[in-house]
């Protein structure tokens, strides 16, 4: 073949292409999984933009909106489009990202709220920019020049964010007259952004965007108001402490003020747990069953233990029941769409027996508590008797605990439901947030390695399946909760970093998890490292780092 051509393996098919061709040329006329738009590619296991030029033999797999990487790139590009539109309509105002919501991302305008009419104007401008198909221009500058640029423009938040950055360069993107800094790749131009809408909400803007589960439509789900309020409360608390971005958090660590921050964060947790215990106590003797649910790596085990302690302080005696012990026999396990056992389905629980036993306990009767033998796949009885005495309450933790169908025959007034998740409202800077999902994934990588001997690649591989289970079994029911607990700790990524980093760095380029490992390493690069000596033994963080007083 001529020197001007190179051989590539594209989605499993070998072919020859012109040397220097951009990936975008190979994408034309193609769609991804289930018709999802293609927004990037994996080239030799590394994420590359569609504007990337191929200059050597390589393996290429397209990245579309049915993947986490694809959704991130699309969301990042939409975010820049929104920033540009706000700049055009309100040139004297700044927009700030706040947090995620079920339908997308929530933004606020600094210096005052926006009306529905304002949001309509902004969305109209966004669609005008999409129609114009403006290019996202990419510029690489030295780290020193970037610092000067950010300071000159009054972006101290961005200057702080890159203060400890290990790389000696920064990638800026330009859309017409707006220049901005993001933490990842973009689509080539605004013409790719054909699926979004804006909604006015709570004085701010919700940018509605597709989810990877349904990448060709916009989600039509209500905004979870209780969870929204938790985000807002945490945002205000960060502002009060003066640590609402990564740069300020790093300053606290470098100024030797981390001990005080740890004590304040842990005190807030204790205060919130005590408050929930007080809510339950005030509703006695009616609320006899406490149900706790939350996504993976939320710290449910430690939370349940600490809540039990606070309940005992209030004179209540908590008893534990595990829904696992009510599993149906293995031969009755429901099947998923592929005919495989679905161990996360609600129907894995013997709902009739579970409700019968709960009602017997509420009526003052005694039950024979079952045990599930995971080796034989059968439910067994070993003479474990249980009866609720005065002042005793049941604590039940499980992925289905908020689902009304789990307790379909139990009176609602007898149940108190708690939703727990690691909800972070801290930002890297004004336009870039810290995803709650990334915090939970890093927690799980560290915990699985320490307690289960599971290497980071295996945890990364399992994560999409874990997320699908959460989307199906937990998130739809979070608004059922009577109380919500935010298990994130403002300081924790400083202490997770030195433990997680070596596990991620051990993932080499030839491994399929390499791209995700590199992304997480890049994310952690914005945080300084702090040893975990100051973390109290009863902290939720100890459930992941080790050394928990509750771990047996």
Buried (B, 14 or more C-beta within 10 A) or exposed (E): EEEEEBEBBBEEEEEEBEBEBBBBEBBEEEBBBEEBBBBBBBBBBEBBBBBBEBEEEBBBBBBBBBBBBBBBBBBBBBBBBBBBBBBBBBEEBBBBBBBBBBBBBBBBBEEEEBEEEBBEBBBEBBBEBBEEEBBBBBEEBEBEEBBEBBEEEEBBBBBBBBBBBEEEEBBBBBBBEBEBBBBBBBBBBBBBBEBBBBBBBBEBBBBBBBBBBBBEEBBEEEBBEBBBEBBBBBBEBBEEBEBBBBBBBBBBBEEEEBEEBBEBBBEBBBEBBBEBBBBBBEBBEEBBBBBBBBBBBBBBBBBBBBBBBBBEEBEBEBBEBBBBBBBBEBEEBEEEEEEEEBEBBBEBBBBEBBBBBBBBBBEEEEBEBBBBBEEEBBBEEEEEEBEBEEEBBBBBBBBBBBBEEBBEEBEEEBBBBBBBBBBBBBBBBBBBBBBBBBBBBBBBBBBBBBEEEBBBBBBBEBBEEBBEBBBBBBBBBBBBBBBBBBBBBBBBBBBBBBBBBEBBEEBEEEBEBBBBBBBBBBBBBBBBBBEBEBBBEBBBBBBBBBBBEBBE
